[in-house]
């Protein structure tokens, strides 16, 4: 009995679910896209989670061709993986999480020339948790500061697809495959692979859903000087505390604000909620910033300017 027949027999019983190991293909769709675009799925490993001070220790990415209209993924154009020595010993927690040792990064340096060649060609850069990867990469490779970005963590509604965890390995499992994680290139390959698949409930191609969300404008609200007794309301509404956000109030410099990003369709409702619930009818107190894919997940989205 061959593998396919064995899998069918096991799954037919209703007692088993068989998933496959990811073997990255050379292409996903044959032929040429009608509206060709170049995408890059990218992943960063670093010395920590501080996007201002921590350093990249590994970078991996997959360059691919896709159709802007359908979201179909075509050829794989290039892949890159490399380490970089941060000039300091890695913390034990980082070694445990990433599997990267001091010996692996010792004396290593990312190939800036090769990386920049491909980053400059990208119409869209994608990451799983782009708020982290983009901010880390913009410090190291400023050439991408004006590139459109999308996020497989935030820009696909996984809850509606009945996928409860947003961890990449869990999403992959629910989409029918598994992979060897904790290597930047492997994570990038796994992220691209999920984009090639239909979503489990809606049936929409994952890449198509991602593109639709990336094209939408959003508005980020900053509930400056919100009354302290409204913090629970703000938190329940999905606002997050940004301790380093600086702003001026009545000529004085202040730090810390509750912030949330909302879709264009919900702007009116969000402004009404802030006015009524947080500020007692005073709509002029909160501030906001309109955001497109060029700024989304960049540090610029989170700044007062």
C-alpha positions, 0 to 999 in steps of 0.5 A, spaced: 500 500 500 502 506 498 502 512 502 496 516 499 492 509 500 494 508 507 493 516 509 486 515 506 485 509 509 487 512 516 483 518 515 477 514 513 476 511 520 475 518 523 480 516 528 486 519 525 489 526 522 495 525 517 499 531 516 505 532 512 512 534 513 513 541 509 518 540 503 518 547 500 517 546 492 520 550 487 513 553 485 506 553 487 503 555 480 505 554 473 505 559 468 505 566 469 501 571 473 497 576 469 499 582 474 506 579 477 508 582 483 514 580 488 513 578 495 518 577 500 516 572 506 522 574 512 523 572 519 528 575 524 531 572 530 535 577 535 538 577 542 531 579 545 525 582 544 527 590 544 526 592 537 530 599 539 536 596 542 537 588 541 541 585 535 539 581 529 543 574 530 539 570 524 535 573 518 532 568 513 527 570 507 524 567 501 522 571 495 516 569 490 512 571 485 505 572 486 499 575 482 496 581 485 489 580 483 488 573 485 493 572 490 496 565 487 503 564 488 507 562 482 515 561 482 520 561 488 525 566 486 530 566 491 532 564 498 537 567 503 539 565 510 545 567 514 547 569 521 550 575 524 555 576 530 552 580 535 558 582 539 556 579 545 554 572 548 547 570 547 542 570 553 540 562 555 533 564 554 535 566 547 539 560 546 533 555 548 528 559 544 532 559 537 537 553 538 542 558 536 549 558 539 554 563 540 559 558 536 554 558 530 554 566 530 561 567 532 565 571 526 558 571 522 556 577 518 549 578 514 550 579 506 548 586 506 549 587 498 545 580 497 540 582 502 539 589 499 538 587 492 532 583 493 529 587 499 529 593 494 525 589 489 519 587 493 512 590 492 510 587 499 514 584 505 510 579 509 512 576 516 509 572 522 508 578 527 511 584 522 511 589 528 517 585 531 520 584 524 519 590 521 522 594 526 528 590 527 529 590 520 528 598 519 534 599 523 539 594 520 536 595 513 533 602 512 532 601 504 525 597 506 522 603 510 517 605 505 516 598 503 509 595 503 508 590 509 503 585 511 502 580 517 500 573 517 499 574 525 494 580 524 492 581 517 488 574 517 482 573 521 484 566 524 479 566 529 473 566 524 477 560 521 476 557 527 484 557 529 485 559 536 492 559 537 496 564 532 503 560 533 506 559 526 507 551 528 499 551 530 497 554 524 501 550 520 498 544 523 491 546 522 493 547 515 495 540 514 503 540 515 509 541 520 516 543 519 522 544 523 522 551 526 526 555 530 530 557 523 529 563 520 529 560 513 524 554 515 519 559 518 519 563 512 518 557 508 512 555 513 509 562 512 509 562 505 506 555 505 500 557 509 499 563 504 498 558 498 493 554 502 485 556 502 483 558 509 479 552 513 472 555 514 471 561 508 475 557 503 479 564 501 486 563 499 490 565 505 494 570 500 488 573 497 485 574 504 492 577 506 492 582 500 485 584 501 487 586 509 493 589 507 490 594 502 485 597 507 487 603 510 487 603 518 486 608 523 491 608 530 488 612 536 491 614 541 487 616 548 492 621 550 490 623 557 485 618 558 482 618 565 485 613 570 479 610 571 477 608 564 483 603 563 479 597 564 474 600 559 480 601 554 483 594 555 477 591 554 476 594 548 483 592 545 487 598 547 494 597 549 498 601 554 504 604 550 509 606 556 514 610 551 509 614 547 511 621 548 506 627 547 505 634 549 499 636 554 498 644 556 505 645 555 508 639 559 511 633 556 507 627 558 509 619 557 504 613 556 498 612 552 493 607 551 493 605 543 489 601 538 488 600 531 482 599 527 479 598 520 477 604 516 470 601 516 469 602 524 472 609 525 466 612 526 464 607 531 470 607 535 471 615 535 464 615 538 466 610 543 472 614 545 468 620 546 462 618 550 465 612 554 472 615 555 472 623 555 465 624 557 463 627 550 469 631 549 471 628 542 477 633 541 482 630 546 484 623 543 489 623 537 489 619 531 494 617 525 491 614 518 495 608 516 497 604 510 501 598 508 507 603 507 507 605 515 503 599 518 508 595 523 513 600 523 515 604 529 512 610 525 505 608 526 506 608 533 509 615 534 506 622 535 509 625 529 
